[in-house]
Amino acid sequence: MSTKKDIKICINPHFDAVSLWIGSWGGEDSPCDISRGVFGAKRGVPRLLDLFKRFNIPVTWGVTGHSMESFPKAADMICDAVNNAGHEIGIHGYVHENPLAMTRQQEADVLDRTISTIEKISGKKPQGYMAPWWELSQNTVELLFERGITYDSSLMEDDYWPYYVRVGDSWTKINYNGPAADWMKPWQPGKAVDLVELPANWHLDDAPPLLFVKASANSHGWITGRQLGEIWQDQFDWVYRNYDYAVLPITIHPDASGKPHGLMMLERLFDHMLSHAGVSFCTMADAAEDFRKRAPFGTDTDLGVENGLHV
């Protein structure tokens, strides 16, 4: 294994605010839950921006159109970081809608409204997509292509290497009302298309461990920042020990990591990461562009195998 490291850390704050509770987590009728979303915009966003500024870290904000239009002060702060600190803005739905629940036209309308909102406020067209719920519909990839989106960060078949998204994967669901032979069929991969995937990762997302959700039966939200920091540092340390090249995506939320125990955890984690040679923080757009250079579409893109790494 080469001694030269190139470990890219992509911090991906999701500016969901109120839209998270309206669109996904069962808080649409709760004034208390809605107020928790307001906290994300009011306190979480400026606290995270201050943290990123102190560490001189560029990040990729996954924003909902609803958050950008509902909280212009927070939106302006994010756009200022885009223009002056190298941050990036990606698409995260309008009101955190589930793509699997929408018609093709609804999904198209959501994308168009969110893209136009980001362009109007920031002056820049988004390059990336982070699906709400981390779900892609059968229409999503085609809709992203039509709008010139170059990368996605929603799928999970890898963890630390980008790859090109496939369309047309097929599998057979079980139907216990019919013969077993009807469902005993293997999963079949589809065809790769020229859309870079920067894998999402539930174990590198602060929401499940830090954000209590009343409507979710498996909600947690009560671990310490140090406990979560141990998990994330272990992932980083393992990757650094085993791989020369990797992309480590970390998803955070202003209403979770914007709380003191989350902020303190991130400070310790950033200090630890930056103490290692060959580690850099970059936007997801930069990580996707770098991957395209390493593995142009149509070539062997499994960099783990290509570089002789332990996969």
Secondary structure as the mmCIF struct_conf table of DSSP 4:
data_model
#
loop_
_struct_conf.conf_type_id
_struct_conf.id
_struct_conf.beg_label_comp_id
_struct_conf.beg_label_asym_id
_struct_conf.beg_label_seq_id
_struct_conf.end_label_comp_id
_struct_conf.end_label_asym_id
_struct_conf.end_label_seq_id
BEND BEND1 THR A 3 THR A 3
STRN STRN1 ASP A 6 PHE A 15
TURN_TY1_P TURN_TY1_P1 ALA A 17 ALA A 17
HELX_RH_AL_P HELX_RH_AL_P1 VAL A 18 GLY A 23
TURN_TY1_P TURN_TY1_P2 SER A 24 SER A 24
BEND BEND2 TRP A 25 GLY A 26
TURN_TY1_P TURN_TY1_P3 GLU A 28 ASP A 29
HELX_RH_AL_P HELX_RH_AL_P2 PRO A 31 PHE A 39
HELX_RH_PI_P HELX_RH_PI_P1 GLY A 40 GLY A 44
HELX_RH_AL_P HELX_RH_AL_P3 VAL A 45 PHE A 55
TURN_TY1_P TURN_TY1_P4 ASN A 56 ASN A 56
STRN STRN2 THR A 60 VAL A 63
HELX_RH_AL_P HELX_RH_AL_P4 GLY A 65 SER A 70
HELX_RH_AL_P HELX_RH_AL_P5 PRO A 72 ALA A 85
STRN STRN3 GLU A 88 ILE A 91
BEND BEND3 TYR A 94 VAL A 95
HELX_RH_3T_P HELX_RH_3T_P1 PRO A 99 ALA A 101
BEND BEND4 MET A 102 MET A 102
HELX_RH_AL_P HELX_RH_AL_P6 ARG A 104 SER A 122
BEND BEND5 GLY A 123 LYS A 124
STRN STRN4 GLY A 128 TYR A 129
HELX_RH_3T_P HELX_RH_3T_P2 PRO A 132 TRP A 134
BEND BEND6 GLN A 138 ASN A 139
HELX_RH_AL_P HELX_RH_AL_P7 THR A 140 GLU A 146
TURN_TY1_P TURN_TY1_P5 ARG A 147 GLY A 148
STRN STRN5 TYR A 151 ASP A 152
BEND BEND7 GLU A 157 GLU A 157
BEND BEND8 ASP A 159 TRP A 161
STRN STRN6 TYR A 163 VAL A 167
STRN STRN7 SER A 170 SER A 170
TURN_TY1_P TURN_TY1_P6 TYR A 176 ASN A 177
BEND BEND9 GLY A 178 GLY A 178
HELX_RH_3T_P HELX_RH_3T_P3 ALA A 180 ASP A 182
TURN_TY1_P TURN_TY1_P7 TRP A 183 TRP A 183
STRN STRN8 GLN A 188 GLN A 188
STRN STRN9 LYS A 191 GLU A 197
HELX_RH_3T_P HELX_RH_3T_P4 TRP A 202 LEU A 204
STRN STRN10 ASP A 205 ASP A 205
BEND BEND10 ASP A 206 ASP A 206
HELX_RH_AL_P HELX_RH_AL_P8 ALA A 207 LEU A 210
TURN_TY1_P TURN_TY1_P8 LYS A 214 ALA A 215
TURN_TY1_P TURN_TY1_P9 ALA A 217 ASN A 218
HELX_RH_AL_P HELX_RH_AL_P9 GLY A 225 ASN A 242
BEND BEND11 ASP A 244 ASP A 244
STRN STRN11 TYR A 245 ILE A 252
TURN_TY1_P TURN_TY1_P10 PRO A 254 GLY A 258
BEND BEND12 LYS A 259 LYS A 259
HELX_RH_AL_P HELX_RH_AL_P10 PRO A 260 LEU A 274
TURN_TY1_P TURN_TY1_P11 SER A 275 SER A 275
BEND BEND13 HIS A 276 HIS A 276
TURN_TY1_P TURN_TY1_P12 ALA A 277 GLY A 278
STRN STRN12 VAL A 279 PHE A 281
HELX_RH_AL_P HELX_RH_AL_P11 MET A 284 ARG A 294
BEND BEND14 ALA A 295 ALA A 295
TURN_TY1_P TURN_TY1_P13 PHE A 297 GLY A 298
BEND BEND15 THR A 299 THR A 299
HELX_RH_AL_P HELX_RH_AL_P12 LEU A 303 GLU A 306
TURN_TY1_P TURN_TY1_P14 ASN A 307 GLY A 308
#
